[in-house]
Amino acid sequence: MDKNNQKSEQFRELLEQNYQWPDYYVWKFIVKIEIQDHVLTHLSSHEVNVKVSEKGNYVSISARKLVTNTDEVLEVYEIISRINGVMSL
C-alpha cells in the first residue's frame, strides 16, 4: 500500500470513529485568491465562509454540509485535491 492510500485509510478510520452519520462536517482549505472561484464551484451545495488573508494573496474557505457517510467527506477532499494551489486542513 502506498503512502497516500495508507493516509487515506487512516483518515477514513478516524472519521468512522469520531462521527455518527448523518452529521455535519466542515472542510477547510487555503487557496490562492485567483483560484477561489474554481474551488467554490465545487462547494455550491455547502454553507461556505471565505476569509481573505491579510496580504490578500490567499483565502481560507470553510465549507459545512450535512453528509450521510464517510465516503461523501472523502469525495469532496478528492475533488478539491485535483485543483492546483489548494491546501487542505
RACORJO-V49228 format. One line per field, one symbol per residue. ss: DSSP state (a for helix, b for strand, c for the rest). phi: phi as a letter, one per 40 degrees, with the letter a starting at -180 (. if undefined). A space follows every 50 residues. Layout:
BEGIN
ss->???
phi->???
END
This chain:
BEGIN
ss->ccaaaaaaaaaaaaaaaaccccbbbbbbbbbbaaaaaaaaacccccbbbb bbcccccbbbbbbbbbbccaaaaaaaaaaaaccccbbbc
phi->.ccccccccccdcccccbbbccacbbcbbbbcdcbdccccccbccbcbbb bccdcgcbbbbbbbacbbacdcccccdcccccccgbbcb
END
